[in-house]
Amino acid sequence: MNSLESKVVTATKWSALTEIASKLVSPISTMILARLLTPEAYGAVATTTIIISFAELFTDAGFQRYIIQHDFTDDDDRDKSINVAFWSNLVMSLIIWGIIITFRYPIARIVGSPGLETAIAVACAAIPIAAFSSIQSAIYKRNLNFRVPFIVRMIGIGITFFVTIPLVFWLRNYWALIISNLIQGLVAAVTLTIFSDWKPKLYYSFKRLKEMFGFCIWIIIDQFLSWTNNYLDIFIAGKKFSQHTLGIYKTSINASNKMLGMFSKSFIPLLLPTYSKLQNDVPQLRATMLKMQKHFSIILLPVGFIIFLYSDLITKIFLGNQWTEAAPLIGIWGLIHCFSLTINRFCSNAYVALNKPHISVILSSLFAIVTIPTILISSQYGFQTMFVARTLTKLWLLSLHLITIFLLISLSPFKVIGNILPELMGCGVMIAITYSLSEFCDTIVLQTVSMTICFAAYFGILFAIRNERFIIKNLWRQTVKSIIGKFRQ
């Protein structure tokens, strides 16, 4: 095993352990919070999220990706660039937070939430807090060091149980989530800084900032287009529909993302730093992309199909009866998003790693050309229509990525799809089993049994294929060995 592979394996172990530990707890906290808070409360938080995410486009300014991707000449060059990124990030975030506080009343009206002015001003304190920790986070990712982020995640889990849930019991409104988010961000920033080898120094260079700007400007444009594509529907839902509908909409997306995140978040952070180390070796980059995609899809694809096939059961268990109207939305988004993660994310990180961030801008623009009018037109026909139309636009982006990665590094779309063909066959069997048993499975217990049979059939199909069997056994051995080794430490 070469040095890079060793680092990737170690990083994957820490990242996977983080997700395993957090996801053992996350469903419990989600079940509690969803039953204590109304969709209106989640709708209010969604409003603040729109504003915070938009502001962070300009505070981060692409510095994170620059630090992860750039090939510095030496340690001094790296440290000076990091300092410039850190101070630029922090100062800009404080300025933007001040602007938001000053103009909180018109901002609240623009996002369709008059009455949330104070909540917006307080919640946006998350912007400078996130700015303080984002550069530290980039350093850990660049070095493929996920041990400290593991510690931060564990602290965050503790805050969820010992701060968030008690606050929700006490306040019973969106303020509990806002306060908890600020506490988690502050603790993360302090912890990342304490354990980091790099500490901020009083150094700044406008010349160096100008040098970084050539790369970062493309990231800013790409992030702005991505924000538009990702949040325009939420913005319209807030303006055109009620806070209740907005809460249902945002929670449906978040629920699907969290369930898929149980498996994706241990891989996604590794893509850019791993690809970046192979930016001068395209054949090895292609091989690495396919290998990581294969390992990723073995678990992610069946989870996405299960979310789609058993969305009613999942919604009842994790969110409660007051969220039943979210079930079809959770199912549709979960299915489409698993393909987005399996293909789009593996391609998009390669563009930045190869120092071609402008490609992401072009693709985001082409995506926006379709997405924006689709959302605007479909919203005229009701909330459900808008959601389905918005979700299906992800297929357009998927096709764009497949074409682009072929033109960029000669990685054929047939190779990418063929790489996960056994997993797709297994998912096809899951669909057949689910619909065959649907007439007989009319209780939670029987539906759970049906879901278990689906998973068993899926892995049975893969085990019948020699190469798939080898990969699954190897992943299982590494996971068990990693968990045992970390607990012994």
C-alpha positions in Angstrom: 0.0 0.0 0.0 1.5 3.4 -1.1 1.7 6.5 1.1 -1.5 8.1 -0.4 -3.5 4.9 0.0 -2.4 4.5 3.6 -3.5 8.1 4.3 -6.8 7.6 2.6 -7.5 4.4 4.5 -6.7 6.0 7.8 -8.8 9.1 7.0 -11.6 6.9 5.9 -11.5 4.9 9.2 -11.7 8.1 11.3 -14.4 9.6 9.0 -16.4 6.3 9.0 -16.1 6.0 12.8 -17.4 9.5 13.2 -20.4 8.8 11.1 -21.1 5.4 12.8 -21.0 7.1 16.2 -23.0 10.1 15.2 -25.6 8.1 13.4 -26.2 5.8 16.3 -27.4 8.9 18.1 -28.8 11.2 15.4 -32.0 9.1 14.7 -32.9 9.4 18.4 -32.4 13.1 18.6 -34.3 13.6 15.3 -37.2 11.5 16.6 -37.4 13.6 19.7 -37.1 17.0 18.1 -39.5 16.3 15.3 -42.2 15.4 17.8 -41.6 18.5 20.0 -41.4 21.1 17.2 -43.9 22.0 14.6 -43.2 22.3 10.8 -43.6 26.1 11.3 -40.6 26.1 13.6 -38.5 24.3 11.1 -39.8 26.7 8.4 -38.4 29.6 10.5 -35.0 28.0 10.8 -35.1 27.3 7.1 -35.5 31.0 6.5 -32.4 31.8 8.5 -30.5 29.1 6.8 -31.1 30.7 3.4 -29.6 34.0 4.6 -26.6 32.4 6.3 -25.8 30.1 3.4 -25.9 33.1 1.0 -23.6 35.2 3.2 -21.1 32.4 3.5 -20.7 32.4 -0.3 -18.7 35.7 0.2 -17.0 35.0 3.5 -15.5 31.7 2.5 -14.7 33.0 -1.0 -13.3 29.7 -2.1 -10.4 29.9 0.4 -11.2 26.4 1.7 -10.9 24.7 -1.6 -7.8 26.7 -2.5 -6.0 25.5 0.7 -6.9 21.9 0.0 -6.1 21.9 -3.7 -3.1 24.2 -4.1 0.4 22.8 -4.4 2.5 25.1 -2.2 6.2 25.5 -2.7 7.1 25.1 0.9 5.7 25.4 4.5 6.3 29.1 4.6 4.3 29.7 1.4 1.5 27.5 2.8 1.4 29.3 6.2 1.3 32.8 4.6 -1.5 31.8 2.3 -3.5 30.3 5.1 -3.1 33.5 7.2 -4.3 35.7 4.3 -7.3 33.3 3.8 -8.1 33.3 7.5 -8.1 37.1 8.1 -9.9 37.8 4.8 -12.5 35.3 5.7 -13.0 36.6 9.3 -13.1 40.3 8.5 -15.5 39.8 5.6 -17.8 37.7 7.8 -18.0 40.4 10.5 -18.8 43.0 7.9 -21.6 40.9 6.4 -23.0 40.1 9.8 -23.1 43.9 10.6 -24.9 44.5 7.3 -27.5 41.8 8.1 -28.2 43.3 11.6 -28.6 46.8 10.1 -31.0 45.7 7.3 -32.7 42.8 9.1 -36.2 44.3 8.6 -36.1 44.5 4.8 -34.2 41.2 4.6 -37.0 39.5 6.6 -39.6 41.0 4.2 -37.6 39.8 1.2 -37.4 36.2 2.4 -41.1 36.3 3.2 -40.8 36.1 7.0 -41.7 39.4 8.6 -41.6 39.0 12.4 -38.3 37.0 12.3 -36.0 40.0 12.2 -34.5 39.4 15.6 -34.1 35.7 14.9 -32.3 36.4 11.7 -29.9 38.9 13.4 -29.0 36.4 16.1 -28.8 33.3 14.0 -26.4 35.0 11.6 -23.8 35.2 14.4 -23.1 31.7 12.9 -21.4 33.5 10.0 -18.3 34.8 11.8 -18.2 31.7 14.0 -18.1 29.5 10.9 -15.5 31.8 9.3 -13.2 31.3 12.3 -13.2 27.5 11.9 -13.5 27.0 8.2 -9.8 27.5 7.4 -8.8 25.2 10.3 -11.2 22.6 8.8 -9.6 23.0 5.4 -6.1 22.3 6.9 -7.3 19.1 8.5 -8.9 18.0 5.2 -5.7 18.9 3.2 -3.7 16.7 5.5 -6.3 13.9 5.4 -6.4 14.2 9.2 -9.9 13.4 10.4 -9.1 12.5 14.0 -9.8 16.0 15.4 -13.0 16.5 13.3 -14.1 13.2 14.9 -13.6 14.7 18.4 -15.5 17.8 17.3 -18.4 15.7 16.0 -18.6 13.8 19.2 -18.8 17.0 21.2 -21.6 18.1 18.8 -23.5 14.9 19.6 -23.1 15.7 23.3 -24.4 19.2 22.8 -27.5 17.9 20.9 -28.5 15.7 23.9 -27.5 18.0 26.7 -28.3 21.4 25.2 -30.6 21.2 22.2 -33.2 18.7 23.5 -33.5 20.5 27.0 -33.8 23.8 25.2 -36.6 22.4 23.0 -38.4 21.1 26.0 -38.1 24.5 27.6 -38.7 26.9 24.7 -40.8 24.8 22.3 -39.9 27.0 19.3 -37.3 27.8 16.8 -35.1 29.7 19.3 -34.0 26.3 20.7 -32.5 25.3 17.3 -30.9 28.7 16.7 -29.2 28.8 20.1 -28.0 25.2 19.8 -26.6 25.8 16.3 -24.6 28.8 17.6 -23.2 26.8 20.6 -22.2 23.9 18.4 -20.4 26.3 15.9 -18.6 28.1 18.7 -17.4 24.8 20.3 -16.3 23.5 17.0 -14.3 26.6 16.2 -12.5 26.5 19.6 -11.8 22.8 19.5 -10.4 22.8 15.9 -8.1 25.7 16.8 -6.8 24.2 20.1 -5.8 20.9 18.4 -4.4 22.5 15.2 -0.7 22.8 14.5 -1.4 26.1 12.7 -2.4 29.2 14.7 -3.4 32.6 13.2 -0.5 35.1 13.0 -0.6 38.8 12.4 0.4 38.6 8.7 -1.4 39.9 5.6 -0.4 40.4 2.0 -2.7 42.0 -0.6 -0.3 40.7 -3.3 -0.8 37.1 -2.1 -4.6 37.8 -1.9 -4.5 38.9 -5.5 -2.7 35.7 -6.5 -5.3 33.5 -4.7 -8.1 35.5 -6.2 -7.7 34.0 -9.7 -8.7 30.6 -8.4 -11.1 31.8 -5.8 -13.2 34.0 -8.1 -14.4 30.9 -10.0 -15.3 29.1 -6.7 -17.3 32.2 -5.6 -19.2 32.2 -8.9 -19.8 28.5 -8.7 -21.0 28.7 -5.1 -23.3 31.5 -6.0 -24.8 29.5 -8.9 -25.0 26.4 -6.6 -26.8 28.5 -3.9 -29.3 29.7 -6.5 -29.9 26.2 -7.7 -30.2 24.8 -4.2 -32.1 27.5 -2.4 -34.3 29.2 -5.0 -37.0 26.6 -4.4 -36.9 27.2 -0.7 -37.0 30.9 -1.2 -40.0 30.6 -3.4 -41.7 28.2 -1.0 -41.2 30.7 1.8 -42.7 33.6 -0.3 -45.5 31.7 -2.1 -46.6 29.1 0.5 -47.0 29.0 4.2 -44.4 28.5 6.9 -46.0 25.1 7.5 -45.4 24.1 3.9 -41.8 25.5 4.0 -41.1 23.5 7.1 -42.5 20.3 5.4 -40.4 21.0 2.3 -37.1 21.8 4.0 -37.5 19.0 6.6 -38.2 16.5 3.8 -35.0 17.4 2.0 -33.0 17.4 5.3 -34.4 14.1 6.4 -33.3 12.4 3.1 -30.0 14.1 3.2 -29.4 13.0 6.8 -30.2 9.4 6.1 -28.0 9.3 3.0 -25.4 11.3 5.0 -25.1 8.4 7.4 -23.0 6.7 4.7 -21.9 9.5 2.4 -20.3 11.8 4.9 -17.5 9.4 5.6 -16.5 9.5 1.9 -17.3 12.9 0.5 -14.7 14.9 2.6 -12.0 12.6 1.2 -12.6 13.2 -2.5 -11.0 16.6 -3.0 -7.8 16.1 -1.0 -7.4 12.6 -2.5 -8.0 13.8 -6.1 -5.7 16.8 -5.5 -2.8 14.6 -4.7 -3.3 12.9 -8.1 -3.8 16.0 -10.2 -0.6 15.3 -12.2 -1.4 11.6 -12.8 -4.7 11.4 -14.8 -4.7 7.6 -15.3 -4.3 7.0 -11.6 -7.0 9.7 -10.9 -9.4 7.8 -13.2 -8.7 4.5 -11.4 -9.1 6.1 -8.0 -12.4 7.8 -8.9 -13.9 4.5 -10.1 -12.6 2.6 -7.0 -14.0 5.1 -4.6 -17.3 5.3 -6.5 -17.7 1.5 -6.4 -17.1 1.3 -2.6 -19.4 4.3 -2.0 -22.3 3.0 -4.2 -22.4 -0.5 -2.6 -24.1 1.0 0.5 -25.5 4.3 -0.8 -27.6 3.0 -3.7 -29.7 0.5 -1.7 -30.2 3.1 1.0 -31.5 5.5 -1.5 -33.9 2.9 -2.9 -35.1 1.9 0.6 -35.9 5.6 1.4 -38.0 5.7 -1.8 -39.7 2.4 -1.4 -40.4 2.7 2.4 -40.8 6.5 2.8 -44.1 6.1 4.7 -42.6 3.8 7.2 -39.4 5.9 7.6 -41.4 9.1 8.1 -43.6 7.6 10.8 -40.7 6.2 12.7 -38.3 9.1 12.5 -40.6 12.2 12.3 -43.9 11.1 13.7 -47.5 11.3 12.5 -47.6 15.1 12.2 -45.1 14.8 9.3 -47.0 12.2 7.2 -47.4 14.6 4.2 -43.6 14.7 4.0 -43.4 11.0 3.2 -43.6 11.1 -0.7 -41.2 14.1 -0.7 -38.7 12.2 1.4 -38.9 9.2 -0.9 -38.5 11.1 -4.2 -35.6 13.2 -3.0 -33.8 10.3 -1.4 -33.9 8.3 -4.6 -32.7 11.1 -6.9 -30.1 12.4 -4.4 -28.4 9.0 -4.0 -27.6 9.1 -7.7 -26.5 12.7 -7.4 -24.0 11.7 -4.7 -22.8 8.6 -6.5 -22.0 10.4 -9.7 -22.2 14.2 -9.5 -20.0 14.5 -6.3 -17.4 12.2 -7.7 -17.1 14.2 -10.8 -17.4 17.8 -9.5 -14.5 17.4 -7.0 -12.2 16.3 -9.9 -12.6 19.7 -11.7 -11.3 21.6 -8.7 -8.6 19.1 -8.0 -7.3 19.5 -11.6 -7.3 23.3 -11.1 -10.2 23.8 -13.4 -12.9 25.4 -11.2 -14.3 27.3 -14.2 -15.7 24.0 -15.4 -18.0 23.8 -12.3 -19.1 27.4 -13.1 -20.1 26.4 -16.6 -22.0 23.3 -15.4 -23.8 25.3 -12.7 -24.8 27.9 -15.3 -26.2 25.2 -17.6 -28.0 23.7 -14.7 -29.4 27.1 -13.6 -30.7 27.7 -17.1 -33.0 24.7 -16.7 -33.6 24.8 -12.9 -34.7 28.4 -12.5 -37.5 28.5 -15.1 -38.5 25.0 -14.0 -39.0 26.1 -10.4 -40.7 29.4 -11.3 -43.2 27.7 -13.7 -43.9 24.6 -11.7 -44.6 26.7 -8.5 -47.6 28.1 -10.3 -49.2 24.7 -10.3 -48.8 24.0 -6.5 -46.2 22.9 -4.0 -46.2 19.1 -4.9 -45.6 19.9 -8.6 -42.7 22.3 -7.8 -41.0 19.7 -5.6 -41.2 16.9 -8.2 -40.0 19.2 -11.0 -37.2 20.5 -8.8 -36.0 17.0 -7.9 -36.1 15.8 -11.5 -33.8 18.6 -12.6 -31.0 16.8 -10.8 -31.0 14.3 -13.7 -30.1 17.1 -16.1 -27.1 17.9 -13.9 -26.1 14.2 -13.7 -25.9 14.0 -17.5 -23.8 17.2 -17.7 -21.3 15.7 -15.3 -21.1 12.5 -17.2 -20.4 14.3 -20.5 -17.9 16.7 -18.9 -15.8 14.1 -17.1 -15.5 12.2 -20.4 -14.2 15.3 -22.2 -11.9 16.2 -19.3 -10.1 12.9 -18.5 -11.6 10.4 -21.0 -13.7 8.7 -18.3 -16.6 7.2 -20.4 -20.2 7.6 -19.1 -20.6 3.9 -19.9 -17.6 3.1 -17.6 -19.1 5.2 -14.8 -22.5 3.6 -15.1 -21.1 0.1 -15.7 -19.0 0.5 -12.6 -22.2 0.4 -10.5 -24.3 -1.9 -12.7 -24.3 -4.8 -10.2 -25.6 -2.5 -7.5 -28.3 -1.2 -9.8 -29.3 -4.9 -10.6 -29.5 -5.5 -6.9 -31.7 -2.5 -6.4 -34.0 -3.7 -9.2 -34.5 -6.9 -7.3 -35.4 -4.8 -4.2 -38.1 -3.0 -6.2 -39.6 -6.3 -7.4 -39.6 -7.7 -3.8 -41.2 -4.6 -2.3 -44.1 -4.5 -4.8 -44.6 -8.2 -4.6 -45.0 -8.1 -0.8 -46.8 -4.7 -0.6 -50.3 -6.3 -0.4 -49.4 -8.4 2.6 -47.2 -5.8 4.5 -49.8 -3.4 6.0 -48.2 -3.0 9.4 -45.0 -1.5 10.7 -43.6 -4.9 11.7 -44.4 -6.5 8.4 -43.0 -3.6 6.4 -39.8 -3.8 8.5 -39.6 -7.5 7.6 -40.1 -6.7 4.0 -37.3 -4.1 4.1 -35.0 -6.6 5.7 -35.7 -9.1 3.0 -34.9 -6.5 0.4 -31.5 -5.8 1.9 -30.8 -9.5 2.2 -31.7 -10.1 -1.5 -29.6 -7.1 -2.5 -26.4 -8.4 -0.8 -27.2 -11.9 -2.0 -27.1 -10.7 -5.6 -23.8 -8.9 -5.0 -22.3 -12.0 -3.2 -23.0 -14.0 -6.3 -20.6 -11.9 -8.2 -17.0 -12.7 -7.4 -15.5 -9.1 -7.6 -18.4 -7.6 -5.6 -18.0 -10.3 -3.0 -14.3 -9.5 -2.6 -15.0 -5.8 -2.2 -17.7 -6.3 0.4 -15.6 -8.7 2.4 -12.7 -6.3 2.3 -14.8 -3.3 3.3 -16.3 -5.3 6.2 -12.9 -6.4 7.5 -11.5 -2.8 7.3 -14.6 -1.4 9.1 -14.5 -4.0 11.9 -10.7 -3.7 12.3 -11.0 0.1 12.4 -13.8 0.1 15.1 -12.0 -2.4 17.3 -8.6 -0.6 16.8 -10.1 2.8 17.8 -11.8 1.5 20.8 -8.7 -0.2 22.0 -6.9 3.1 21.8 
